[in-house]
Each structure stands twice: as C-alpha cells, then as structure tokens.
Amino acid sequence: MEEKQDNTVEAGREQPIPAPVITFKGVNISHRKLRVLTDISFTIKQGEFVYLIGKTGTGKSSILETLIGELKPEGEEASMIGYDLLNLKKKQIPEMRKKIGVVFQDYQLLQDRTVIDNLMFVLRATRWKDKHAMLNRCEEVLGMVGLETKDFKLPSQLSGGEQQRVCIARALLNSPDLILADEPTGNLDPITAEEIFQVFHHINQTGTTVLMATHNFSLIDKFPSRAICIEDGKLIDSHV
C-alpha cells in the first residue's frame, strides 16, 4: 500500500518547465539607423522548433542578425543562451557564437577546400586541438546529415542540397544549444527542400532548439510547428 502511494506521487509530479533560450521583451531593432521592428516580445524555450515567417523585408533576417551579434537591439530585455544582447560586448561575440549554430541560404562554404577541411577549419577556429577528436567529430556530424561518404569532395562537386547539408553539419560541430537558420531552402528545388526540413526536424528531436526564418509555407504545412509571423512591424505568435 505504501509503495502504491509513492508511485502515485511520482506520477503526479510536474515536469520541469524548459528554460528560455531566447527572450525578447519590448525590443526595438534598427538597421543603419532605420527602425525595422518596434516593441517586439517573444520567448523561445529549450527544445522548441519555431518558424519565423513574413514577407521579404519585414525583419526576419534582422532578428537573426541581432541574435548573432551583428545588430545591437534596444529595449527592456533581449537575451539568448544566457547572453545579454542589450549590453553585449564585442569580445563576447566569438564566445557566444561558439554556442550556437548558424545556417545560411547561400552556404558560405570555402570553395577551395574539401568538405572535411571546411569542417576542420571551424574546429580549429573554435580552439579544438586534438586532431583525432576533430576528425571523429567531423565524421560524426556528416553522418548525422547523411554525408558520410562525401567528406573529401569539394563544394563544387556537390549538389545544392548536399552543400546545405554540409552547412548543417558545420552548425552542429560544437553541439550548439540553438540553431538559427536563415531561409535554408531558398536556393533548393522542392524535393531537396523537403529533405532539408526533415534534417532540421530530426535535429530538433534530439533536443536542439531551432529557429528557422522561411517563407516556404508548403513545407510548414507538411512539418507543422510553432510560427512567429512578422506583419506590419508586429509579431503574431501561433503559440499564444
């Protein structure tokens, strides 16, 4: 009888609430002194997959640029993975970026280096020293995106979808708490774009938070999740 009572208490125990990974409260974002977004507020918790949607020029990229330290916000609160973006110092930016992964629309791969050398370059830049450990980590992330046989190819020898998978692998190298993706399927055909969406959602299922700016509404319908829409300078959150 006593054991049954203990089990009941265990079953009724509340699960811990995931910690915020990103918090914006009353934030203003400007680009070259031109106000882009005014008084925006949202919170993204650990483990969430969130789409950032809206027409071109509405401010999706500006939010991502703020998160990686390219733009300095103003307002009541702007934080990401424990960093205060309102008071972020330049010397803190490299350290902060090590803890996030960023995937761009245009890949930004080093064209004269193989896939494995592209990844090794990032590890050296983030102060990895053990070459054996570095090679193991490269092979590990390439396996996560289905490119384990492409490690010695040059980017020019890969399809657009394969290049984007390399970029995702690169973003995963330092086991980030958060991945930011800026229109990652913008240059891809519909079938390849769907494959890339699948990769991102698989990564999210491992516990990594993902914020993806996209206008690919057909794939959002296929892979539904929380969406934050920017419209007329305001945020409309499907989570609220």
C-alpha positions in Angstrom: 0.0 0.0 0.0 2.8 2.4 0.9 4.6 1.6 -2.4 1.5 2.4 -4.4 1.2 5.8 -2.7 4.8 6.6 -3.6 4.1 5.7 -7.3 1.1 8.0 -7.2 3.1 10.9 -6.0 5.8 10.2 -8.6 3.2 10.0 -11.4 1.6 13.3 -10.3 4.9 15.2 -10.1 5.1 18.1 -12.5 7.7 18.0 -15.2 10.3 20.9 -15.1 9.5 23.8 -17.3 12.1 24.2 -20.1 14.3 27.2 -19.7 14.1 30.1 -22.1 16.8 30.0 -24.8 15.7 33.4 -26.3 13.8 36.2 -24.6 12.8 39.5 -26.3 10.7 41.9 -24.3 9.8 45.4 -25.7 12.7 45.2 -28.1 13.5 47.7 -30.9 15.7 46.7 -33.8 17.3 49.2 -36.2 19.4 48.7 -39.3 21.7 51.6 -40.3 19.7 53.9 -38.0 16.5 52.9 -39.7 14.0 51.3 -37.3 13.0 47.9 -38.6 11.0 46.4 -35.7 9.4 48.2 -32.7 8.4 46.8 -29.3 8.6 43.1 -30.1 8.3 40.5 -27.5 8.6 36.7 -27.6 10.2 33.8 -25.7 11.6 30.5 -27.2 12.1 27.7 -24.8 14.7 24.9 -24.8 13.8 22.2 -27.3 11.3 24.2 -29.3 11.2 24.3 -33.1 10.0 27.8 -34.2 9.4 29.2 -37.7 10.0 32.9 -38.2 7.8 33.9 -41.2 6.8 37.0 -43.1 7.2 38.8 -46.4 10.7 39.7 -47.6 11.9 42.9 -45.9 9.7 42.5 -42.8 12.6 42.0 -40.4 13.1 38.2 -40.2 16.8 38.5 -41.0 17.2 41.5 -38.7 16.1 39.3 -35.8 18.6 36.7 -36.7 21.4 39.3 -37.1 20.5 40.6 -33.7 20.8 37.1 -32.2 24.3 36.6 -33.7 25.5 40.0 -32.5 25.5 41.8 -35.9 22.9 44.3 -34.8 22.6 45.9 -31.3 19.0 46.0 -30.0 17.4 48.4 -27.6 14.6 47.8 -25.2 13.7 46.1 -21.9 15.2 42.7 -22.3 17.0 40.8 -25.1 18.8 37.6 -24.1 20.0 34.4 -25.8 21.5 31.4 -24.1 22.4 33.5 -21.1 23.9 36.4 -23.0 22.5 39.9 -22.5 22.2 41.2 -26.1 21.4 44.7 -24.9 24.9 45.0 -23.3 26.8 42.5 -25.4 30.5 43.5 -25.8 32.4 42.8 -29.0 34.8 40.5 -27.2 31.9 38.3 -26.1 30.6 37.7 -29.6 33.0 35.0 -30.7 32.4 33.1 -27.4 28.7 33.4 -27.9 28.7 32.2 -31.5 30.6 29.0 -30.5 27.4 28.0 -28.6 25.0 28.4 -31.5 24.9 27.0 -35.0 24.0 29.2 -38.0 22.9 28.0 -41.4 22.7 30.5 -44.3 20.8 30.4 -47.5 23.9 30.8 -49.6 26.0 28.1 -47.9 29.2 30.2 -47.3 31.5 27.3 -47.8 35.2 27.6 -48.6 35.2 26.6 -52.3 38.9 25.6 -52.4 38.6 23.2 -49.5 37.1 19.7 -49.2 34.0 19.1 -47.0 36.2 17.7 -44.2 38.6 20.7 -44.5 35.6 23.1 -44.3 34.6 21.4 -41.0 38.2 21.2 -39.7 38.6 24.9 -40.3 35.7 25.7 -38.0 37.0 23.4 -35.3 40.5 25.0 -35.4 38.8 28.4 -35.2 36.9 27.3 -32.1 40.1 26.1 -30.5 39.9 22.4 -30.9 43.4 20.9 -30.6 43.2 17.1 -30.8 43.3 16.2 -34.5 41.9 12.7 -33.9 39.0 14.1 -31.9 38.4 16.7 -34.6 38.3 14.1 -37.4 35.9 12.0 -35.3 33.6 14.9 -34.7 33.6 15.8 -38.4 32.7 12.2 -39.4 30.0 12.2 -36.7 28.2 15.3 -37.9 28.5 14.3 -41.5 26.8 11.0 -40.6 24.0 13.0 -38.9 23.2 14.7 -42.2 23.7 11.7 -44.4 27.0 12.8 -46.0 29.5 10.3 -44.5 30.7 9.3 -48.0 31.3 12.9 -49.2 34.0 14.1 -46.9 36.7 14.5 -49.5 34.5 16.2 -52.1 34.9 19.9 -53.0 31.7 22.0 -52.6 31.6 22.4 -56.5 31.3 18.6 -56.7 28.1 18.6 -54.5 24.5 19.4 -55.3 22.9 22.4 -53.7 21.1 20.1 -51.2 24.4 18.4 -50.3 26.1 21.7 -49.8 23.3 22.8 -47.4 23.7 19.5 -45.5 27.4 20.4 -45.1 26.4 23.7 -43.7 24.0 22.0 -41.2 26.9 19.6 -40.2 29.1 22.6 -39.7 26.5 24.2 -37.5 26.4 21.0 -35.4 30.1 20.7 -34.8 30.2 22.3 -31.3 26.9 20.7 -30.1 25.0 24.0 -30.0 22.1 24.7 -27.7 20.5 26.6 -30.6 20.5 26.5 -34.4 19.5 29.6 -36.3 18.6 29.1 -40.0 18.0 31.9 -42.4 16.0 30.8 -45.4 18.0 27.5 -45.6 15.9 26.1 -48.5 15.7 29.3 -50.5 18.0 28.1 -53.3 16.8 24.5 -53.4 14.2 22.6 -55.5 11.0 21.4 -53.7 12.1 17.8 -53.2 15.5 18.7 -51.8 14.0 21.5 -49.7 11.7 18.9 -48.1 14.7 16.7 -47.3 16.4 19.6 -45.6 13.3 20.3 -43.5 13.4 16.7 -42.4 17.0 17.1 -41.3 16.2 20.1 -39.2 13.3 18.4 -37.5 15.4 15.3 -36.8 18.0 17.5 -35.2 15.3 19.2 -33.1 14.0 15.8 -31.9 17.5 15.3 -30.3 16.8 18.3 -28.1 18.4 21.1 -30.0 16.3 24.3 -30.3 15.8 25.5 -33.8 14.7 28.9 -35.1 14.2 29.0 -38.8 13.3 32.0 -40.9 11.5 30.8 -44.0 8.7 31.6 -46.5 8.2 28.0 -47.6 4.6 27.7 -46.5 4.0 24.4 -48.2 6.7 22.8 -46.1 5.5 24.5 -43.0 2.2 22.7 -43.6 4.0 19.4 -44.0 6.1 19.9 -40.9 3.8 22.0 -38.6 5.3 23.7 -35.6 5.0 27.0 -33.7 5.3 30.0 -36.0 6.0 33.6 -35.3 4.8 35.9 -38.1 6.1 39.4 -38.7 3.4 41.6 -40.3 3.3 45.4 -40.4 6.1 45.6 -37.9 4.3 43.4 -35.3 4.7 39.8 -34.2 1.8 37.4 -34.4 2.7 34.2 -32.5 0.8 30.9 -33.1 1.9 29.8 -29.7 -0.1 32.5 -27.8 
